[in-house]
Structure formats: C-alpha cells, structure tokens
Amino acid sequence: MQIVERVRIIAKRYDLKRKWFRFSRSPLSLVGLVVIVAAIFLALAAPYITPYPREAGLQTNLQDRFLPPSSKYLFGTDQLGRDVFTRTVFGFQYSLMMAGVVLLLVVPPGIVLGLIAGYYRGSWIDTLVMRISDVFIAVPPLILALSIASVLTPSAFNSMMAVSLMWWPWYTRLTYNAASALRNEYFVQASEVMGENSFRIMFNEILPNCLGSILTKITLDVGWVILLGSALSFVGLGAQPPTPDLGTMVAGGSIFLPGQWWISMFPAVAIIVIILGFNLLGDGIRDIFVEEAR
C-alpha cells in the first residue's frame, strides 16, 4: 500500500510539473500571473505599504487638494486632498473581495444545477432548471444588475447581491452542456451498471471532467465581475463614499476632467490592468486543459 501511495504522489507531482510547463510556455500567461499576484499582494498589504493609509477612509487633507503626480503623491491628490495612489491600492481590496464573494455565491449552485439538469436531460428537472436560467440569460447582464441594484439601497453588499443574482445561469449553462456531452460516455455507463447512485456519478465521474472549462471561466469571470462592480459604483449603485472603490473614484474624478486628469485616470488604469491580468491568466489555464484534451 505504501508503494502504491508513493506512486500516486509521484504521478501527481509529475502532472503538476507538466501543467506548469504548458502554462509557462506562454509569456503572456506569466505576465497575467505576475499581475494578479501583485494585485493580491497590494490588496493584502495596503495598510502597510501605502504612504497615507488613513486617507483611504474619512480623513481629508484640504490644503493639498488637486496636486498633480509628484514624488510626494505618486498619483496626485483628489478634490479632498487625499492621496490617489493610496486609495487606488485600497481599491484593489474591494474589487477582489467583490469578485471572490460573487463567484463564491454563484459557482457552487450554478454547477450543481447544471450537473443535475445535464444528467437528467430530457426530464422535467432539465426543463425547469434550463428555462429559468434562459430567462436570466435573455436579459443583458449589465441591464439586469442595474435593475436589481436600483431597487436595493446602494451599498457594496447590495451590489454584490445584484451581480450574484444574474451570474449563476452562465455556470448552469456551461456545466449543463458539459454534463450532457458526458452523460452517455462509457465510464458513466459503467458506473451505472456497477450500481453507483446518481449523485456519486455526477460528482465523482462527470464533474472532474468538466473542471477545465469551469476553472477557465472562473478566472475570466473575475475580470468581468470587477468590471461590472465598477460600473455599478460608477453610476452610484455600488460602494458609497468614502469607501475607496475604483469605480467610485473614476466617477468622482470625471467631473474634474480634463484639468485634474489623474484623479480618474489612475483608478481607470488599475481596473484595466487587473482585468487584463485575469484574462491572460485564464487564457493560460485554458491552454493547459485544451492540450490535455488533445
């Protein structure tokens, strides 16, 4: 038994090394990984590495308002004299938190519903789940999120709930398509002949073979969630001042364009960079599973 277990460990290590080799062959994927690691580090270490951490909250500095970028203020200051660099770095915290909370809320139920509907394809369960998801998918995501958020009190929590309510059908549809394609494969039929129960077949046999497309979508969706959350904040339906949200900062600085361009530009560039990083990382993860499928 010890020999068998050791062989399994060696095989897993070899598989991880092979995946890393495939991932590392793409320079853009490595750039995306570096960007994401840097963004996560900045978000976690924001209180310790930013020069004016108190200005991420209620503190103002009116005598230094509208100062352009300099050695003292790398990204300049806003209309209340607050350091834009400090608030941009703290903005990563909210953006990553929103993406994490939304995906944590939508991915598990979306996958479970998609698995059940795909495994019981053609039944009333399939019809019920997929028709409900089609209703949500038929409405443009941004319009649906704006409609839900506008009914609720504007806040960070309610914007997360609004995005979550419209995001789950995409994972249901993705998992449904994959589970439907795998439903009649020989390894699934063999498990049924051996007397395995349906839930064990779905989660032990079908789900592992869907993980490639699911992980790729999760990585790509982080950027979309951040973009949608920033859009809600931009129109005043997301995080409220003085929370250093990137979308709110872009909206607040837009009224001072083009004179004080730095107030809006640097938070906007931060949004672009973090979304680009997750997209490049998602492309690398997709390439790993595509090559394995070949």
C-alpha positions in Angstrom: 0.0 0.0 0.0 2.8 2.4 0.8 4.4 1.7 -2.7 1.0 2.4 -4.4 0.5 5.6 -2.4 4.1 6.7 -3.2 3.5 6.1 -6.9 0.3 8.2 -6.7 2.2 11.1 -5.1 4.9 10.9 -7.8 2.3 10.8 -10.5 0.6 13.9 -9.1 3.8 15.8 -8.9 4.7 14.9 -12.5 1.2 16.0 -13.6 1.6 19.4 -11.8 5.1 19.9 -13.4 3.6 19.1 -16.8 0.8 21.6 -16.3 3.2 24.2 -15.2 5.5 23.6 -18.2 2.5 24.1 -20.5 1.4 27.2 -18.7 4.9 28.7 -18.6 5.4 28.4 -22.4 3.1 31.4 -22.8 4.8 34.6 -21.8 1.5 36.5 -21.7 0.1 34.0 -19.2 3.1 34.5 -17.0 2.5 38.3 -17.2 -1.1 37.7 -16.2 0.0 35.6 -13.2 2.5 38.2 -12.1 -0.1 41.0 -12.4 -2.6 39.0 -10.3 -0.1 38.1 -7.6 1.0 41.7 -7.4 -2.6 42.9 -7.1 -3.4 40.4 -4.4 -0.2 41.4 -2.5 -1.1 45.1 -2.8 -4.6 44.4 -1.6 -3.4 42.4 1.5 -0.5 44.7 2.3 -2.3 48.0 1.6 -2.3 49.3 5.2 1.4 48.8 5.5 2.8 49.8 2.1 0.7 52.9 1.2 2.1 56.3 2.4 -1.2 57.7 3.7 -3.4 54.7 4.8 -5.7 56.9 6.8 -6.8 58.8 3.7 -8.5 55.6 2.5 -11.2 56.4 5.0 -12.7 59.6 6.3 -9.5 61.6 6.7 -9.1 64.6 4.3 -6.2 67.0 3.6 -7.8 70.1 2.0 -4.6 72.1 1.9 -3.1 69.6 -0.6 -6.2 69.2 -2.9 -5.8 68.8 -6.7 -2.0 68.3 -6.5 -0.6 66.7 -9.7 1.6 63.5 -9.5 4.9 64.1 -7.7 7.4 62.3 -5.6 5.3 63.1 -2.5 2.0 62.0 -4.1 2.7 59.4 -6.9 -0.8 59.6 -8.4 -1.6 63.1 -7.2 -4.4 64.1 -4.9 -8.2 64.4 -5.3 -10.7 67.1 -4.6 -10.4 66.4 -0.8 -6.6 66.3 -0.8 -6.5 62.5 -0.4 -3.6 60.5 -2.0 -4.9 58.9 -5.1 -2.2 56.2 -5.0 -3.3 55.1 -1.5 -6.9 55.0 -2.4 -6.2 53.1 -5.6 -4.3 50.4 -3.8 -7.0 50.1 -1.2 -9.5 49.9 -4.1 -7.9 46.5 -5.1 -9.3 45.2 -1.8 -12.9 45.9 -2.6 -12.6 44.8 -6.2 -11.0 41.4 -5.3 -13.4 41.0 -2.4 -16.4 41.6 -4.7 -15.1 39.1 -7.3 -14.5 36.5 -4.6 -17.8 36.9 -2.9 -19.8 36.9 -6.1 -18.1 33.8 -7.5 -18.3 32.0 -4.2 -22.1 32.6 -4.2 -22.8 31.7 -7.9 -20.3 29.0 -8.8 -21.5 26.1 -6.5 -25.2 26.4 -7.1 -24.6 27.0 -10.8 -22.5 23.9 -11.1 -24.9 21.7 -9.1 -28.0 22.8 -11.1 -26.1 22.3 -14.3 -25.0 18.8 -13.3 -28.5 17.7 -12.3 -30.1 19.1 -15.4 -27.4 17.6 -17.7 -27.5 14.2 -16.0 -31.4 14.1 -16.2 -31.5 15.6 -19.7 -35.0 15.4 -21.2 -36.8 15.2 -17.8 -38.9 17.8 -16.1 -35.9 18.8 -14.0 -34.0 19.6 -17.1 -36.9 21.7 -18.5 -37.4 23.6 -15.2 -33.8 24.5 -14.5 -32.8 25.4 -18.0 -36.0 27.5 -18.8 -35.4 29.5 -15.6 -31.8 30.1 -16.5 -32.8 31.1 -20.0 -34.9 33.8 -18.6 -31.9 35.3 -16.8 -29.6 34.9 -19.7 -32.0 36.6 -22.1 -31.6 39.9 -20.3 -28.2 41.7 -20.8 -26.1 41.2 -17.6 -25.5 44.9 -17.0 -29.1 45.9 -17.5 -30.3 43.1 -15.1 -27.7 44.1 -12.5 -28.6 47.8 -12.8 -32.3 46.9 -12.4 -31.7 44.8 -9.3 -29.2 47.3 -7.7 -31.5 50.3 -8.3 -34.3 48.6 -6.3 -32.0 48.0 -3.4 -30.3 50.6 -1.2 -26.9 51.5 -2.8 -24.1 49.7 -1.0 -21.2 47.3 -1.5 -23.2 44.4 -0.2 -26.3 45.0 -2.3 -24.2 45.4 -5.5 -22.6 42.0 -4.8 -26.1 40.5 -4.4 -27.3 42.2 -7.6 -24.3 40.7 -9.6 -24.7 37.3 -8.0 -28.4 37.1 -8.9 -27.7 37.5 -12.6 -24.4 35.5 -12.8 -25.3 31.9 -11.8 -27.2 30.9 -15.1 -23.9 31.1 -17.0 -22.3 28.4 -14.9 -25.5 26.3 -15.0 -25.5 26.5 -18.8 -21.8 25.7 -19.1 -22.0 22.7 -16.7 -25.2 21.5 -18.4 -23.6 21.4 -21.8 -20.5 19.5 -20.5 -22.6 17.1 -18.4 -25.0 16.4 -21.3 -22.0 15.5 -23.6 -20.5 13.2 -20.9 -23.8 11.6 -19.9 -23.6 8.7 -22.4 -19.8 8.1 -22.1 -18.7 4.5 -21.4 -17.2 5.4 -18.0 -20.6 6.8 -16.8 -22.5 3.8 -18.1 -20.0 1.5 -16.4 -20.6 3.3 -13.1 -24.4 2.9 -13.5 -24.0 -0.8 -14.2 -21.9 -1.2 -11.1 -24.8 0.3 -9.1 -23.4 3.7 -8.2 -26.0 6.2 -7.2 -26.7 9.2 -9.3 -25.2 11.9 -7.1 -21.9 9.9 -6.8 -21.8 9.5 -10.6 -22.4 13.3 -11.1 -19.8 14.5 -8.6 -17.2 11.7 -8.9 -17.3 10.9 -12.6 -18.8 13.8 -14.6 -17.7 16.8 -12.6 -13.9 16.1 -12.7 -14.1 16.0 -16.4 -15.8 19.5 -16.5 -13.3 21.2 -14.3 -11.2 22.5 -17.2 -13.9 24.7 -18.7 -15.2 25.7 -15.3 -11.8 26.8 -13.9 -11.1 28.8 -17.1 -14.5 30.5 -16.9 -14.0 31.4 -13.2 -10.6 33.0 -14.0 -12.1 35.0 -16.9 -15.2 36.0 -14.9 -13.1 37.6 -12.1 -12.3 40.4 -14.6 -15.9 40.7 -15.7 -17.2 40.8 -12.1 -14.7 43.6 -11.3 -15.8 45.5 -14.4 -19.5 45.1 -13.6 -19.0 46.1 -10.0 -17.0 49.2 -11.1 -19.8 50.1 -13.5 -22.4 49.9 -10.7 -20.2 52.0 -8.5 -19.6 54.5 -11.3 -23.4 55.2 -11.5 -23.7 55.4 -7.7 -25.3 51.9 -7.1 -22.2 50.3 -5.6 -19.9 51.1 -2.7 -20.6 54.6 -1.3 -18.0 57.2 -0.4 -15.7 57.3 1.4 -15.0 53.7 0.5 -12.1 53.7 -1.9 -13.8 51.8 -4.7 -12.1 52.1 -8.1 -15.4 52.7 -10.0 -16.5 55.4 -7.5 -13.1 57.1 -7.8 -13.4 57.2 -11.6 -16.9 58.7 -11.3 -15.8 61.2 -8.7 -12.9 62.4 -10.7 -14.7 62.6 -14.1 -16.2 65.9 -13.3 -12.8 67.4 -13.0 -11.6 66.3 -16.4 -9.5 67.3 -18.3 -7.8 69.6 -15.8 -7.2 67.2 -13.0 -7.0 64.1 -15.2 -5.0 62.0 -12.6 -8.0 61.6 -10.3 -9.9 59.4 -12.8 -7.1 58.1 -14.9 -5.1 56.1 -12.4 -8.1 54.2 -10.9 -9.3 53.5 -14.5 -5.9 52.2 -15.5 -5.9 50.0 -12.4 -9.2 48.5 -13.5 -7.9 47.8 -16.9 -4.7 46.2 -15.6 -6.3 43.8 -13.2 -8.9 42.7 -15.7 -6.2 42.2 -18.3 -4.2 40.2 -15.8 -7.1 37.8 -15.1 -7.9 37.4 -18.8 -4.3 36.5 -19.6 -4.2 34.1 -16.7 -7.5 32.5 -17.9 -6.0 32.0 -21.4 -3.1 30.1 -19.9 -5.3 27.9 -17.8 -7.5 27.2 -20.9 -4.4 26.2 -22.9 -3.4 23.7 -20.3 -6.7 21.8 -20.5 -7.1 22.1 -24.2 -3.7 20.4 -24.7 -4.6 17.7 -22.3 -7.9 17.1 -24.2 -5.8 16.5 -27.4 
